[in-house]
Amino acid sequence: ELLTINRVAATMGVKAPISIRVNPDVDPRTHAYISTGLKKNKFGIAIERALIEYRAARDLENIEVLGVDCHIGSQITELEPFGDAMERLKALILTLRGEGMDIKYLDIGGGLGIPYSDETPPAPDEYARAVLKVVGDLGCTLVLEPGRAIAGNAGILVGKVLYTKEGEAKRFLISDAAMNDLVRPSLYGSYHAILPVRQGVAIARADLVGPICESGDFLAKDRDLPAMEAGDLFAAMSAGAYGFSMSSNYNSRPRVAEVMVSGDKYQVIRQRESYEDLVKGESVPVF
Ligand SMILES: Cc1ncc(COP(=O)(O)O)c(C=O)c1O
């Protein structure tokens, strides 16, 4: 990648400012699929190798080494992994500066977790204090990439129960929302609180499932859920991050509309998809 950037920068007659994503080999103690800063993960350059790559970058004509970057994972609910990663990056930055590289930026990625259920992630100011405690004296411009912490609890997925089914082994609530709309339960076994729109509904054990042809198509499994009936609306909470952005058209399902709400105002900010959207761009071969 460095060689490619160097070549492109040379053809443009510029020096490309770069930062290398370093993998600090820190366990973020989160779901394996969203852990990104361990040696066994595909991301970044191992911290032990980083110095070699930084030296190589420094020696390239059209590259300007400006920063150090990392992102150790997502839905992190403790401060220690961030602190450990910062300690390691700080040591690297001091070494790089000792070799004449003027590291001005430290990008610490995202990762701050949110409560989905009873998790108690640090508040943003606690997180900021913990980061500054380690790297605050470096004089670097800090770059943060929070995603989930901003959007996660700002969004819900509203679905409707289409049918109820008393199965042989359990009760199913079959909703119009499915794994293509919110894949986190299927992908990670994630918990999303399910709240009924109609108040005063009793609680009963059930699976809330979608109409997709997969047994992994569920929003809640073996849970004490509102004992909803056909026609009842519900909210799958905390769906603002990795919700719509991970949604798909699997099973030829048009994606849902997105509605922005502020106080008593609301506006459709993305139209519900149509059948025409699904087949747009497709054509029947001429042969
Ligand atoms: C490089 C990078 N930065 C930031 C984020 C956002 O992470 P989060 O939503 O946990 O804050 C991600 C998520 O995958 C990422 O890969």
PDBQT file of the ligand as one rigid body, heavy atoms in Angstrom, charges set to zero:
ROOT
HETATM    1  C1  LIG A 301     -11.210   1.786  11.658  1.00  0.00    +0.000 C 
HETATM    2  C2  LIG A 301     -12.488   1.939  12.397  1.00  0.00    +0.000 A 
HETATM    3  N1  LIG A 301     -12.716   3.090  13.067  1.00  0.00    +0.000 NA
HETATM    4  C3  LIG A 301     -13.873   3.279  13.751  1.00  0.00    +0.000 A 
HETATM    5  C4  LIG A 301     -14.860   2.316  13.783  1.00  0.00    +0.000 A 
HETATM    6  C5  LIG A 301     -16.112   2.598  14.561  1.00  0.00    +0.000 C 
HETATM    7  O1  LIG A 301     -16.153   1.805  15.679  1.00  0.00    +0.000 OA
HETATM    8  P1  LIG A 301     -17.274   2.003  16.812  1.00  0.00    +0.000 P 
HETATM    9  O2  LIG A 301     -18.584   1.993  16.145  1.00  0.00    +0.000 OA
HETATM   10  O3  LIG A 301     -17.069   0.851  17.727  1.00  0.00    +0.000 OA
HETATM   11  O4  LIG A 301     -16.978   3.316  17.499  1.00  0.00    +0.000 OA
HETATM   12  C6  LIG A 301     -14.659   1.102  13.100  1.00  0.00    +0.000 A 
HETATM   13  C7  LIG A 301     -15.681   0.040  13.138  1.00  0.00    +0.000 C 
HETATM   14  O5  LIG A 301     -15.568  -1.024  12.626  1.00  0.00    +0.000 OA
HETATM   15  C8  LIG A 301     -13.437   0.907  12.390  1.00  0.00    +0.000 A 
HETATM   16  O6  LIG A 301     -13.191  -0.229  11.730  1.00  0.00    +0.000 OA
ENDROOT
TORSDOF 0
